Amino acid sequence: MIVFNTTFHVEEDIRDEFIEYMLQYFIPMSTKSGLLTSPRLSRVFGKEEEPGHSFAIEFQAANIDVLERWNREESGGIYAPLLKKFKEKMAGFSIVMQTIEY
């Protein structure tokens, strides 16, 4: 199983709007095709060097080929509106992890 996680840092004044956007638009658009599953939006706690809040959105993909297909075919149409909407009030980075079965 592949875990795809994107962590965002958002300015205080867009926090509620960001959460609503993620729940109402970003997650449904990301999972619409079924390539990504099991969405989870979480608040990230820690010492913030910048004012604002951090959030992580996590999805699962069956394997790396499925995630690469989602990135190729769908991610641009999902991330572009997010970036346009929140512009410089948001920053993020993504990581890909593989679940270790034991």
Helices and strands as residue ranges (DSSP letters): E 2-10, G 12-14, H 15-21, I 22-26, H 27-31, E 37-44, E 53-61, H 64-70, I 71-75, H 76-86, G 87-89, E 90-98
